[in-house]
Amino acid sequence: MPVVPTVGMHQAKTELSRLVARALDGEDVVITRRGQPTVRLVPVAPDASGVVERAERLAGSLRTSGTLGATAERLRGEWD
């Protein structure tokens, strides 16, 4: 298993732009706090734009309509 380099919180704050560039290049970037891994810096998938908004809209529709089938059919065109 490859060793993932870690970066302390202070270093991450001072070198954020460089760390983002590394993550965008596909490198794992793990930020630690007091020596413990805390977060992993990863790029957002290109196809993930709008997923949260769509999920919230679906959840709202389910609350008001109570039916998954009709809501899924209505929203299907938005996902393609």
mmCIF file of the N, C-alpha and C atoms, coordinates in Angstrom:
data_MODEL
# 
_entry.id   MODEL 
# 
loop_
_atom_site.group_PDB 
_atom_site.id 
_atom_site.type_symbol 
_atom_site.label_atom_id 
_atom_site.label_alt_id 
_atom_site.label_comp_id 
_atom_site.label_asym_id 
_atom_site.label_entity_id 
_atom_site.label_seq_id 
_atom_site.pdbx_PDB_ins_code 
_atom_site.Cartn_x 
_atom_site.Cartn_y 
_atom_site.Cartn_z 
_atom_site.occupancy 
_atom_site.B_iso_or_equiv 
_atom_site.pdbx_formal_charge 
_atom_site.auth_seq_id 
_atom_site.auth_comp_id 
_atom_site.auth_asym_id 
_atom_site.auth_atom_id 
_atom_site.pdbx_PDB_model_num 
ATOM 1   N N  . MET A 1 1  ? 0.854   -1.174 0.000   1.00 0.00 ? 1  MET A N  1 
ATOM 2   C CA . MET A 1 1  ? 0.000   0.000  0.000   1.00 0.00 ? 1  MET A CA 1 
ATOM 3   C C  . MET A 1 1  ? 0.897   1.233  0.000   1.00 0.00 ? 1  MET A C  1 
ATOM 4   N N  . PRO A 1 2  ? 0.657   2.192  -0.912  1.00 0.00 ? 2  PRO A N  1 
ATOM 5   C CA . PRO A 1 2  ? 1.522   3.362  -1.001  1.00 0.00 ? 2  PRO A CA 1 
ATOM 6   C C  . PRO A 1 2  ? 1.375   4.260  0.228   1.00 0.00 ? 2  PRO A C  1 
ATOM 7   N N  . VAL A 1 3  ? 2.468   4.894  0.587   1.00 0.00 ? 3  VAL A N  1 
ATOM 8   C CA . VAL A 1 3  ? 2.462   5.822  1.704   1.00 0.00 ? 3  VAL A CA 1 
ATOM 9   C C  . VAL A 1 3  ? 1.913   7.160  1.219   1.00 0.00 ? 3  VAL A C  1 
ATOM 10  N N  . VAL A 1 4  ? 0.897   7.649  1.907   1.00 0.00 ? 4  VAL A N  1 
ATOM 11  C CA . VAL A 1 4  ? 0.291   8.926  1.552   1.00 0.00 ? 4  VAL A CA 1 
ATOM 12  C C  . VAL A 1 4  ? 0.972   10.001 2.384   1.00 0.00 ? 4  VAL A C  1 
ATOM 13  N N  . PRO A 1 5  ? 1.577   10.997 1.712   1.00 0.00 ? 5  PRO A N  1 
ATOM 14  C CA . PRO A 1 5  ? 2.221   12.055 2.474   1.00 0.00 ? 5  PRO A CA 1 
ATOM 15  C C  . PRO A 1 5  ? 1.189   12.875 3.248   1.00 0.00 ? 5  PRO A C  1 
ATOM 16  N N  . THR A 1 6  ? 1.577   13.309 4.444   1.00 0.00 ? 6  THR A N  1 
ATOM 17  C CA . THR A 1 6  ? 0.685   14.124 5.254   1.00 0.00 ? 6  THR A CA 1 
ATOM 18  C C  . THR A 1 6  ? 1.281   15.513 5.442   1.00 0.00 ? 6  THR A C  1 
ATOM 19  N N  . VAL A 1 7  ? 0.395   16.463 5.694   1.00 0.00 ? 7  VAL A N  1 
ATOM 20  C CA . VAL A 1 7  ? 0.791   17.856 5.879   1.00 0.00 ? 7  VAL A CA 1 
ATOM 21  C C  . VAL A 1 7  ? 0.092   18.351 7.134   1.00 0.00 ? 7  VAL A C  1 
ATOM 22  N N  . GLY A 1 8  ? 0.820   19.024 8.003   1.00 0.00 ? 8  GLY A N  1 
ATOM 23  C CA . GLY A 1 8  ? 0.225   19.594 9.203   1.00 0.00 ? 8  GLY A CA 1 
ATOM 24  C C  . GLY A 1 8  ? -0.704  20.752 8.867   1.00 0.00 ? 8  GLY A C  1 
ATOM 25  N N  . MET A 1 9  ? -1.597  21.059 9.790   1.00 0.00 ? 9  MET A N  1 
ATOM 26  C CA . MET A 1 9  ? -2.587  22.110 9.571   1.00 0.00 ? 9  MET A CA 1 
ATOM 27  C C  . MET A 1 9  ? -1.927  23.462 9.295   1.00 0.00 ? 9  MET A C  1 
ATOM 28  N N  . HIS A 1 10 ? -0.926  23.828 10.046  1.00 0.00 ? 10 HIS A N  1 
ATOM 29  C CA . HIS A 1 10 ? -0.260  25.118 9.834   1.00 0.00 ? 10 HIS A CA 1 
ATOM 30  C C  . HIS A 1 10 ? 0.378   25.175 8.450   1.00 0.00 ? 10 HIS A C  1 
ATOM 31  N N  . GLN A 1 11 ? 1.084   24.124 8.081   1.00 0.00 ? 11 GLN A N  1 
ATOM 32  C CA . GLN A 1 11 ? 1.702   24.081 6.751   1.00 0.00 ? 11 GLN A CA 1 
ATOM 33  C C  . GLN A 1 11 ? 0.635   24.133 5.664   1.00 0.00 ? 11 GLN A C  1 
ATOM 34  N N  . ALA A 1 12 ? -0.476  23.440 5.875   1.00 0.00 ? 12 ALA A N  1 
ATOM 35  C CA . ALA A 1 12 ? -1.556  23.441 4.881   1.00 0.00 ? 12 ALA A CA 1 
ATOM 36  C C  . ALA A 1 12 ? -2.114  24.845 4.685   1.00 0.00 ? 12 ALA A C  1 
ATOM 37  N N  . LYS A 1 13 ? -2.244  25.618 5.779   1.00 0.00 ? 13 LYS A N  1 
ATOM 38  C CA . LYS A 1 13 ? -2.758  26.986 5.658   1.00 0.00 ? 13 LYS A CA 1 
ATOM 39  C C  . LYS A 1 13 ? -1.809  27.867 4.856   1.00 0.00 ? 13 LYS A C  1 
ATOM 40  N N  . THR A 1 14 ? -0.517  27.665 5.041   1.00 0.00 ? 14 THR A N  1 
ATOM 41  C CA . THR A 1 14 ? 0.437   28.527 4.338   1.00 0.00 ? 14 THR A CA 1 
ATOM 42  C C  . THR A 1 14 ? 0.692   28.082 2.904   1.00 0.00 ? 14 THR A C  1 
ATOM 43  N N  . GLU A 1 15 ? 0.386   26.828 2.589   1.00 0.00 ? 15 GLU A N  1 
ATOM 44  C CA . GLU A 1 15 ? 0.670   26.294 1.257   1.00 0.00 ? 15 GLU A CA 1 
ATOM 45  C C  . GLU A 1 15 ? -0.584  25.768 0.560   1.00 0.00 ? 15 GLU A C  1 
ATOM 46  N N  . LEU A 1 16 ? -1.731  26.346 0.859   1.00 0.00 ? 16 LEU A N  1 
ATOM 47  C CA . LEU A 1 16 ? -2.988  25.814 0.330   1.00 0.00 ? 16 LEU A CA 1 
ATOM 48  C C  . LEU A 1 16 ? -3.011  25.741 -1.194  1.00 0.00 ? 16 LEU A C  1 
ATOM 49  N N  . SER A 1 17 ? -2.571  26.769 -1.875  1.00 0.00 ? 17 SER A N  1 
ATOM 50  C CA . SER A 1 17 ? -2.600  26.767 -3.344  1.00 0.00 ? 17 SER A CA 1 
ATOM 51  C C  . SER A 1 17 ? -1.786  25.611 -3.913  1.00 0.00 ? 17 SER A C  1 
ATOM 52  N N  . ARG A 1 18 ? -0.620  25.379 -3.357  1.00 0.00 ? 18 ARG A N  1 
ATOM 53  C CA . ARG A 1 18 ? 0.239   24.280 -3.827  1.00 0.00 ? 18 ARG A CA 1 
ATOM 54  C C  . ARG A 1 18 ? -0.418  22.933 -3.542  1.00 0.00 ? 18 ARG A C  1 
ATOM 55  N N  . LEU A 1 19 ? -1.045  22.786 -2.382  1.00 0.00 ? 19 LEU A N  1 
ATOM 56  C CA . LEU A 1 19 ? -1.705  21.528 -2.037  1.00 0.00 ? 19 LEU A CA 1 
ATOM 57  C C  . LEU A 1 19 ? -2.902  21.261 -2.935  1.00 0.00 ? 19 LEU A C  1 
ATOM 58  N N  . VAL A 1 20 ? -3.648  22.302 -3.267  1.00 0.00 ? 20 VAL A N  1 
ATOM 59  C CA . VAL A 1 20 ? -4.783  22.145 -4.185  1.00 0.00 ? 20 VAL A CA 1 
ATOM 60  C C  . VAL A 1 20 ? -4.281  21.688 -5.547  1.00 0.00 ? 20 VAL A C  1 
ATOM 61  N N  . ALA A 1 21 ? -3.185  22.275 -6.014  1.00 0.00 ? 21 ALA A N  1 
ATOM 62  C CA . ALA A 1 21 ? -2.614  21.874 -7.301  1.00 0.00 ? 21 ALA A CA 1 
ATOM 63  C C  . ALA A 1 21 ? -2.196  20.409 -7.268  1.00 0.00 ? 21 ALA A C  1 
ATOM 64  N N  . ARG A 1 22 ? -1.615  19.974 -6.170  1.00 0.00 ? 22 ARG A N  1 
ATOM 65  C CA . ARG A 1 22 ? -1.217  18.561 -6.046  1.00 0.00 ? 22 ARG A CA 1 
ATOM 66  C C  . ARG A 1 22 ? -2.437  17.646 -6.104  1.00 0.00 ? 22 ARG A C  1 
ATOM 67  N N  . ALA A 1 23 ? -3.497  18.034 -5.394  1.00 0.00 ? 23 ALA A N  1 
ATOM 68  C CA . ALA A 1 23 ? -4.716  17.226 -5.399  1.00 0.00 ? 23 ALA A CA 1 
ATOM 69  C C  . ALA A 1 23 ? -5.329  17.177 -6.794  1.00 0.00 ? 23 ALA A C  1 
ATOM 70  N N  . LEU A 1 24 ? -5.326  18.313 -7.496  1.00 0.00 ? 24 LEU A N  1 
ATOM 71  C CA . LEU A 1 24 ? -5.866  18.343 -8.859  1.00 0.00 ? 24 LEU A CA 1 
ATOM 72  C C  . LEU A 1 24 ? -5.053  17.486 -9.812  1.00 0.00 ? 24 LEU A C  1 
ATOM 73  N N  . ASP A 1 25 ? -3.766  17.297 -9.489  1.00 0.00 ? 25 ASP A N  1 
ATOM 74  C CA . ASP A 1 25 ? -2.909  16.430 -10.305 1.00 0.00 ? 25 ASP A CA 1 
ATOM 75  C C  . ASP A 1 25 ? -3.078  14.957 -9.958  1.00 0.00 ? 25 ASP A C  1 
ATOM 76  N N  . GLY A 1 26 ? -3.997  14.662 -9.020  1.00 0.00 ? 26 GLY A N  1 
ATOM 77  C CA . GLY A 1 26 ? -4.284  13.269 -8.684  1.00 0.00 ? 26 GLY A CA 1 
ATOM 78  C C  . GLY A 1 26 ? -3.557  12.739 -7.466  1.00 0.00 ? 26 GLY A C  1 
ATOM 79  N N  . GLU A 1 27 ? -2.794  13.574 -6.806  1.00 0.00 ? 27 GLU A N  1 
ATOM 80  C CA . GLU A 1 27 ? -2.050  13.130 -5.624  1.00 0.00 ? 27 GLU A CA 1 
ATOM 81  C C  . GLU A 1 27 ? -2.948  13.192 -4.390  1.00 0.00 ? 27 GLU A C  1 
ATOM 82  N N  . ASP A 1 28 ? -2.846  12.191 -3.534  1.00 0.00 ? 28 ASP A N  1 
ATOM 83  C CA . ASP A 1 28 ? -3.554  12.233 -2.261  1.00 0.00 ? 28 ASP A CA 1 
ATOM 84  C C  . ASP A 1 28 ? -2.886  13.250 -1.353  1.00 0.00 ? 28 ASP A C  1 
ATOM 85  N N  . VAL A 1 29 ? -3.681  14.090 -0.733  1.00 0.00 ? 29 VAL A N  1 
ATOM 86  C CA . VAL A 1 29 ? -3.170  15.075 0.218   1.00 0.00 ? 29 VAL A CA 1 
ATOM 87  C C  . VAL A 1 29 ? -3.974  14.899 1.501   1.00 0.00 ? 29 VAL A C  1 
ATOM 88  N N  . VAL A 1 30 ? -3.296  14.507 2.569   1.00 0.00 ? 30 VAL A N  1 
ATOM 89  C CA . VAL A 1 30 ? -3.943  14.321 3.862   1.00 0.00 ? 30 VAL A CA 1 
ATOM 90  C C  . VAL A 1 30 ? -3.420  15.393 4.811   1.00 0.00 ? 30 VAL A C  1 
ATOM 91  N N  . ILE A 1 31 ? -4.350  16.103 5.435   1.00 0.00 ? 31 ILE A N  1 
ATOM 92  C CA . ILE A 1 31 ? -3.997  17.151 6.377   1.00 0.00 ? 31 ILE A CA 1 
ATOM 93  C C  . ILE A 1 31 ? -4.207  16.611 7.786   1.00 0.00 ? 31 ILE A C  1 
ATOM 94  N N  . THR A 1 32 ? -3.213  16.841 8.637   1.00 0.00 ? 32 THR A N  1 
ATOM 95  C CA . THR A 1 32 ? -3.275  16.339 10.004  1.00 0.00 ? 32 THR A CA 1 
ATOM 96  C C  . THR A 1 32 ? -3.480  17.474 10.996  1.00 0.00 ? 32 THR A C  1 
ATOM 97  N N  . ARG A 1 33 ? -4.013  17.105 12.144  1.00 0.00 ? 33 ARG A N  1 
ATOM 98  C CA . ARG A 1 33 ? -4.120  18.020 13.277  1.00 0.00 ? 33 ARG A CA 1 
ATOM 99  C C  . ARG A 1 33 ? -3.529  17.290 14.476  1.00 0.00 ? 33 ARG A C  1 
ATOM 100 N N  . ARG A 1 34 ? -2.507  17.889 15.035  1.00 0.00 ? 34 ARG A N  1 
ATOM 101 C CA . ARG A 1 34 ? -1.788  17.287 16.160  1.00 0.00 ? 34 ARG A CA 1 
ATOM 102 C C  . ARG A 1 34 ? -1.307  15.878 15.823  1.00 0.00 ? 34 ARG A C  1 
ATOM 103 N N  . GLY A 1 35 ? -0.864  15.707 14.580  1.00 0.00 ? 35 GLY A N  1 
ATOM 104 C CA . GLY A 1 35 ? -0.297  14.438 14.148  1.00 0.00 ? 35 GLY A CA 1 
ATOM 105 C C  . GLY A 1 35 ? -1.302  13.378 13.723  1.00 0.00 ? 35 GLY A C  1 
ATOM 106 N N  . GLN A 1 36 ? -2.588  13.658 13.854  1.00 0.00 ? 36 GLN A N  1 
ATOM 107 C CA . GLN A 1 36 ? -3.627  12.696 13.486  1.00 0.00 ? 36 GLN A CA 1 
ATOM 108 C C  . GLN A 1 36 ? -4.256  13.090 12.158  1.00 0.00 ? 36 GLN A C  1 
ATOM 109 N N  . PRO A 1 37 ? -4.385  12.159 11.200  1.00 0.00 ? 37 PRO A N  1 
ATOM 110 C CA . PRO A 1 37 ? -5.047  12.483 9.932   1.00 0.00 ? 37 PRO A CA 1 
ATOM 111 C C  . PRO A 1 37 ? -6.454  13.023 10.205  1.00 0.00 ? 37 PRO A C  1 
ATOM 112 N N  . THR A 1 38 ? -6.756  14.164 9.592   1.00 0.00 ? 38 THR A N  1 
ATOM 113 C CA . THR A 1 38 ? -8.033  14.825 9.857   1.00 0.00 ? 38 THR A CA 1 
ATOM 114 C C  . THR A 1 38 ? -8.896  14.922 8.607   1.00 0.00 ? 38 THR A C  1 
ATOM 115 N N  . VAL A 1 39 ? -8.312  15.370 7.499   1.00 0.00 ? 39 VAL A N  1 
ATOM 116 C CA . VAL A 1 39 ? -9.079  15.504 6.252   1.00 0.00 ? 39 VAL A CA 1 
ATOM 117 C C  . VAL A 1 39 ? -8.221  15.100 5.066   1.00 0.00 ? 39 VAL A C  1 
ATOM 118 N N  . ARG A 1 40 ? -8.895  14.733 3.989   1.00 0.00 ? 40 ARG A N  1 
ATOM 119 C CA . ARG A 1 40 ? -8.223  14.423 2.728   1.00 0.00 ? 40 ARG A CA 1 
ATOM 120 C C  . ARG A 1 40 ? -8.681  15.469 1.722   1.00 0.00 ? 40 ARG A C  1 
ATOM 121 N N  . LEU A 1 41 ? -7.729  16.069 1.045   1.00 0.00 ? 41 LEU A N  1 
ATOM 122 C CA . LEU A 1 41 ? -8.022  17.083 0.037   1.00 0.00 ? 41 LEU A CA 1 
ATOM 123 C C  . LEU A 1 41 ? -8.147  16.376 -1.306  1.00 0.00 ? 41 LEU A C  1 
ATOM 124 N N  . VAL A 1 42 ? -9.334  16.450 -1.909  1.00 0.00 ? 42 VAL A N  1 
ATOM 125 C CA . VAL A 1 42 ? -9.583  15.786 -3.192  1.00 0.00 ? 42 VAL A CA 1 
ATOM 126 C C  . VAL A 1 42 ? -10.327 16.737 -4.117  1.00 0.00 ? 42 VAL A C  1 
ATOM 127 N N  . PRO A 1 43 ? -10.112 16.618 -5.420  1.00 0.00 ? 43 PRO A N  1 
ATOM 128 C CA . PRO A 1 43 ? -10.859 17.476 -6.356  1.00 0.00 ? 43 PRO A CA 1 
ATOM 129 C C  . PRO A 1 43 ? -12.317 17.034 -6.460  1.00 0.00 ? 43 PRO A C  1 
ATOM 130 N N  . VAL A 1 44 ? -13.161 17.973 -6.794  1.00 0.00 ? 44 VAL A N  1 
ATOM 131 C CA . VAL A 1 44 ? -14.566 17.678 -7.028  1.00 0.00 ? 44 VAL A CA 1 
ATOM 132 C C  . VAL A 1 44 ? -14.680 17.058 -8.410  1.00 0.00 ? 44 VAL A C  1 
ATOM 133 N N  . ALA A 1 45 ? -15.417 15.968 -8.511  1.00 0.00 ? 45 ALA A N  1 
ATOM 134 C CA . ALA A 1 45 ? -15.610 15.316 -9.805  1.00 0.00 ? 45 ALA A CA 1 
ATOM 135 C C  . ALA A 1 45 ? -16.353 16.256 -10.745 1.00 0.00 ? 45 ALA A C  1 
ATOM 136 N N  . PRO A 1 46 ? -15.931 16.336 -12.014 1.00 0.00 ? 46 PRO A N  1 
ATOM 137 C CA . PRO A 1 46 ? -16.571 17.254 -12.961 1.00 0.00 ? 46 PRO A CA 1 
ATOM 138 C C  . PRO A 1 46 ? -18.068 17.024 -13.104 1.00 0.00 ? 46 PRO A C  1 
ATOM 139 N N  . ASP A 1 47 ? -18.514 15.775 -12.992 1.00 0.00 ? 47 ASP A N  1 
ATOM 140 C CA . ASP A 1 47 ? -19.932 15.485 -13.164 1.00 0.00 ? 47 ASP A CA 1 
ATOM 141 C C  . ASP A 1 47 ? -20.720 15.655 -11.876 1.00 0.00 ? 47 ASP A C  1 
ATOM 142 N N  . ALA A 1 48 ? -20.081 16.108 -10.806 1.00 0.00 ? 48 ALA A N  1 
ATOM 143 C CA . ALA A 1 48 ? -20.757 16.255 -9.526  1.00 0.00 ? 48 ALA A CA 1 
ATOM 144 C C  . ALA A 1 48 ? -21.446 17.609 -9.375  1.00 0.00 ? 48 ALA A C  1 
ATOM 145 N N  . SER A 1 49 ? -21.262 18.491 -10.322 1.00 0.00 ? 49 SER A N  1 
ATOM 146 C CA . SER A 1 49 ? -21.872 19.814 -10.190 1.00 0.00 ? 49 SER A CA 1 
ATOM 147 C C  . SER A 1 49 ? -23.391 19.684 -10.172 1.00 0.00 ? 49 SER A C  1 
ATOM 148 N N  . GLY A 1 50 ? -23.984 20.285 -9.200  1.00 0.00 ? 50 GLY A N  1 
ATOM 149 C CA . GLY A 1 50 ? -25.435 20.276 -9.096  1.00 0.00 ? 50 GLY A CA 1 
ATOM 150 C C  . GLY A 1 50 ? -26.031 19.062 -8.425  1.00 0.00 ? 50 GLY A C  1 
ATOM 151 N N  . VAL A 1 51 ? -25.232 18.089 -8.029  1.00 0.00 ? 51 VAL A N  1 
ATOM 152 C CA . VAL A 1 51 ? -25.770 16.870 -7.430  1.00 0.00 ? 51 VAL A CA 1 
ATOM 153 C C  . VAL A 1 51 ? -26.468 17.181 -6.112  1.00 0.00 ? 51 VAL A C  1 
ATOM 154 N N  . VAL A 1 52 ? -25.864 18.016 -5.291  1.00 0.00 ? 52 VAL A N  1 
ATOM 155 C CA . VAL A 1 52 ? -26.471 18.343 -4.007  1.00 0.00 ? 52 VAL A CA 1 
ATOM 156 C C  . VAL A 1 52 ? -27.807 19.039 -4.206  1.00 0.00 ? 52 VAL A C  1 
ATOM 157 N N  . GLU A 1 53 ? -27.837 19.995 -5.124  1.00 0.00 ? 53 GLU A N  1 
ATOM 158 C CA . GLU A 1 53 ? -29.082 20.703 -5.378  1.00 0.00 ? 53 GLU A CA 1 
ATOM 159 C C  . GLU A 1 53 ? -30.164 19.749 -5.888  1.00 0.00 ? 53 GLU A C  1 
ATOM 160 N N  . ARG A 1 54 ? -29.790 18.842 -6.772  1.00 0.00 ? 54 ARG A N  1 
ATOM 161 C CA . ARG A 1 54 ? -30.769 17.883 -7.298  1.00 0.00 ? 54 ARG A CA 1 
ATOM 162 C C  . ARG A 1 54 ? -31.283 16.968 -6.190  1.00 0.00 ? 54 ARG A C  1 
ATOM 163 N N  . ALA A 1 55 ? -30.386 16.519 -5.322  1.00 0.00 ? 55 ALA A N  1 
ATOM 164 C CA . ALA A 1 55 ? -30.792 15.644 -4.216  1.00 0.00 ? 55 ALA A CA 1 
ATOM 165 C C  . ALA A 1 55 ? -31.731 16.385 -3.267  1.00 0.00 ? 55 ALA A C  1 
ATOM 166 N N  . GLU A 1 56 ? -31.437 17.647 -2.978  1.00 0.00 ? 56 GLU A N  1 
ATOM 167 C CA . GLU A 1 56 ? -32.321 18.428 -2.113  1.00 0.00 ? 56 GLU A CA 1 
ATOM 168 C C  . GLU A 1 56 ? -33.685 18.620 -2.754  1.00 0.00 ? 56 GLU A C  1 
ATOM 169 N N  . ARG A 1 57 ? -33.691 18.874 -4.059  1.00 0.00 ? 57 ARG A N  1 
ATOM 170 C CA . ARG A 1 57 ? -34.958 19.045 -4.769  1.00 0.00 ? 57 ARG A CA 1 
ATOM 171 C C  . ARG A 1 57 ? -35.756 17.737 -4.748  1.00 0.00 ? 57 ARG A C  1 
ATOM 172 N N  . LEU A 1 58 ? -35.091 16.610 -4.934  1.00 0.00 ? 58 LEU A N  1 
ATOM 173 C CA . LEU A 1 58 ? -35.760 15.314 -4.892  1.00 0.00 ? 58 LEU A CA 1 
ATOM 174 C C  . LEU A 1 58 ? -36.331 15.052 -3.504  1.00 0.00 ? 58 LEU A C  1 
ATOM 175 N N  . ALA A 1 59 ? -35.544 15.340 -2.476  1.00 0.00 ? 59 ALA A N  1 
ATOM 176 C CA . ALA A 1 59 ? -36.022 15.133 -1.110  1.00 0.00 ? 59 ALA A CA 1 
ATOM 177 C C  . ALA A 1 59 ? -37.246 16.000 -0.839  1.00 0.00 ? 59 ALA A C  1 
ATOM 178 N N  . GLY A 1 60 ? -37.206 17.246 -1.289  1.00 0.00 ? 60 GLY A N  1 
ATOM 179 C CA . GLY A 1 60 ? -38.361 18.132 -1.110  1.00 0.00 ? 60 GLY A CA 1 
ATOM 180 C C  . GLY A 1 60 ? -39.583 17.621 -1.847  1.00 0.00 ? 60 GLY A C  1 
ATOM 181 N N  . SER A 1 61 ? -39.373 17.109 -3.053  1.00 0.00 ? 61 SER A N  1 
ATOM 182 C CA . SER A 1 61 ? -40.488 16.573 -3.835  1.00 0.00 ? 61 SER A CA 1 
ATOM 183 C C  . SER A 1 61 ? -41.100 15.356 -3.165  1.00 0.00 ? 61 SER A C  1 
ATOM 184 N N  . LEU A 1 62 ? -40.255 14.517 -2.597  1.00 0.00 ? 62 LEU A N  1 
ATOM 185 C CA . LEU A 1 62 ? -40.761 13.324 -1.918  1.00 0.00 ? 62 LEU A CA 1 
ATOM 186 C C  . LEU A 1 62 ? -41.576 13.699 -0.683  1.00 0.00 ? 62 LEU A C  1 
ATOM 187 N N  . ARG A 1 63 ? -41.142 14.746 0.004   1.00 0.00 ? 63 ARG A N  1 
ATOM 188 C CA . ARG A 1 63 ? -41.889 15.180 1.190   1.00 0.00 ? 63 ARG A CA 1 
ATOM 189 C C  . ARG A 1 63 ? -43.276 15.672 0.807   1.00 0.00 ? 63 ARG A C  1 
ATOM 190 N N  . THR A 1 64 ? -43.374 16.373 -0.313  1.00 0.00 ? 64 THR A N  1 
ATOM 191 C CA . THR A 1 64 ? -44.672 16.941 -0.683  1.00 0.00 ? 64 THR A CA 1 
ATOM 192 C C  . THR A 1 64 ? -45.558 15.960 -1.444  1.00 0.00 ? 64 THR A C  1 
ATOM 193 N N  . SER A 1 65 ? -44.943 15.114 -2.293  1.00 0.00 ? 65 SER A N  1 
ATOM 194 C CA . SER A 1 65 ? -45.771 14.219 -3.109  1.00 0.00 ? 65 SER A CA 1 
ATOM 195 C C  . SER A 1 65 ? -45.989 12.864 -2.458  1.00 0.00 ? 65 SER A C  1 
ATOM 196 N N  . GLY A 1 66 ? -45.010 12.401 -1.696  1.00 0.00 ? 66 GLY A N  1 
ATOM 197 C CA . GLY A 1 66 ? -45.135 11.113 -1.039  1.00 0.00 ? 66 GLY A CA 1 
ATOM 198 C C  . GLY A 1 66 ? -44.924 9.920  -1.955  1.00 0.00 ? 66 GLY A C  1 
ATOM 199 N N  . THR A 1 67 ? -44.637 10.144 -3.246  1.00 0.00 ? 67 THR A N  1 
ATOM 200 C CA . THR A 1 67 ? -44.430 9.020  -4.150  1.00 0.00 ? 67 THR A CA 1 
ATOM 201 C C  . THR A 1 67 ? -43.083 9.142  -4.844  1.00 0.00 ? 67 THR A C  1 
ATOM 202 N N  . LEU A 1 68 ? -42.316 8.098  -4.762  1.00 0.00 ? 68 LEU A N  1 
ATOM 203 C CA . LEU A 1 68 ? -41.002 8.088  -5.386  1.00 0.00 ? 68 LEU A CA 1 
ATOM 204 C C  . LEU A 1 68 ? -41.097 7.918  -6.897  1.00 0.00 ? 68 LEU A C  1 
ATOM 205 N N  . GLY A 1 69 ? -41.953 7.033  -7.358  1.00 0.00 ? 69 GLY A N  1 
ATOM 206 C CA . GLY A 1 69 ? -42.029 6.725  -8.784  1.00 0.00 ? 69 GLY A CA 1 
ATOM 207 C C  . GLY A 1 69 ? -42.336 7.936  -9.656  1.00 0.00 ? 69 GLY A C  1 
ATOM 208 N N  . ALA A 1 70 ? -43.356 8.689  -9.309  1.00 0.00 ? 70 ALA A N  1 
ATOM 209 C CA . ALA A 1 70 ? -43.737 9.858  -10.104 1.00 0.00 ? 70 ALA A CA 1 
ATOM 210 C C  . ALA A 1 70 ? -42.660 10.927 -10.055 1.00 0.00 ? 70 ALA A C  1 
ATOM 211 N N  . THR A 1 71 ? -42.073 11.110 -8.899  1.00 0.00 ? 71 THR A N  1 
ATOM 212 C CA . THR A 1 71 ? -41.025 12.115 -8.755  1.00 0.00 ? 71 THR A CA 1 
ATOM 213 C C  . THR A 1 71 ? -39.799 11.725 -9.560  1.00 0.00 ? 71 THR A C  1 
ATOM 214 N N  . ALA A 1 72 ? -39.421 10.461 -9.509  1.00 0.00 ? 72 ALA A N  1 
ATOM 215 C CA . ALA A 1 72 ? -38.254 9.994  -10.258 1.00 0.00 ? 72 ALA A CA 1 
ATOM 216 C C  . ALA A 1 72 ? -38.470 10.175 -11.752 1.00 0.00 ? 72 ALA A C  1 
ATOM 217 N N  . GLU A 1 73 ? -39.650 9.861  -12.232 1.00 0.00 ? 73 GLU A N  1 
ATOM 218 C CA . GLU A 1 73 ? -39.935 10.032 -13.652 1.00 0.00 ? 73 GLU A CA 1 
ATOM 219 C C  . GLU A 1 73 ? -39.864 11.498 -14.053 1.00 0.00 ? 73 GLU A C  1 
ATOM 220 N N  . ARG A 1 74 ? -40.393 12.375 -13.217 1.00 0.00 ? 74 ARG A N  1 
ATOM 221 C CA . ARG A 1 74 ? -40.392 13.796 -13.526 1.00 0.00 ? 74 ARG A CA 1 
ATOM 222 C C  . ARG A 1 74 ? -38.983 14.373 -13.557 1.00 0.00 ? 74 ARG A C  1 
ATOM 223 N N  . LEU A 1 75 ? -38.098 13.882 -12.676 1.00 0.00 ? 75 LEU A N  1 
ATOM 224 C CA . LEU A 1 75 ? -36.746 14.415 -12.594 1.00 0.00 ? 75 LEU A CA 1 
ATOM 225 C C  . LEU A 1 75 ? -35.742 13.690 -13.498 1.00 0.00 ? 75 LEU A C  1 
ATOM 226 N N  . ARG A 1 76 ? -36.148 12.581 -14.086 1.00 0.00 ? 76 ARG A N  1 
ATOM 227 C CA . ARG A 1 76 ? -35.228 11.783 -14.883 1.00 0.00 ? 76 ARG A CA 1 
ATOM 228 C C  . ARG A 1 76 ? -34.546 12.608 -15.979 1.00 0.00 ? 76 ARG A C  1 
ATOM 229 N N  . GLY A 1 77 ? -35.276 13.464 -16.654 1.00 0.00 ? 77 GLY A N  1 
ATOM 230 C CA . GLY A 1 77 ? -34.714 14.285 -17.733 1.00 0.00 ? 77 GLY A CA 1 
ATOM 231 C C  . GLY A 1 77 ? -33.619 15.218 -17.240 1.00 0.00 ? 77 GLY A C  1 
ATOM 232 N N  . GLU A 1 78 ? -33.686 15.665 -16.001 1.00 0.00 ? 78 GLU A N  1 
ATOM 233 C CA . GLU A 1 78 ? -32.673 16.561 -15.468 1.00 0.00 ? 78 GLU A CA 1 
ATOM 234 C C  . GLU A 1 78 ? -31.335 15.864 -15.270 1.00 0.00 ? 78 GLU A C  1 
ATOM 235 N N  . TRP A 1 79 ? -31.334 14.568 -15.072 1.00 0.00 ? 79 TRP A N  1 
ATOM 236 C CA . TRP A 1 79 ? -30.102 13.832 -14.766 1.00 0.00 ? 79 TRP A CA 1 
ATOM 237 C C  . TRP A 1 79 ? -29.336 13.449 -16.019 1.00 0.00 ? 79 TRP A C  1 
ATOM 238 N N  . ASP A 1 80 ? -29.956 13.547 -17.171 1.00 0.00 ? 80 ASP A N  1 
ATOM 239 C CA . ASP A 1 80 ? -29.294 13.151 -18.426 1.00 0.00 ? 80 ASP A CA 1 
ATOM 240 C C  . ASP A 1 80 ? -28.639 14.308 -19.101 1.00 0.00 ? 80 ASP A C  1 
# 
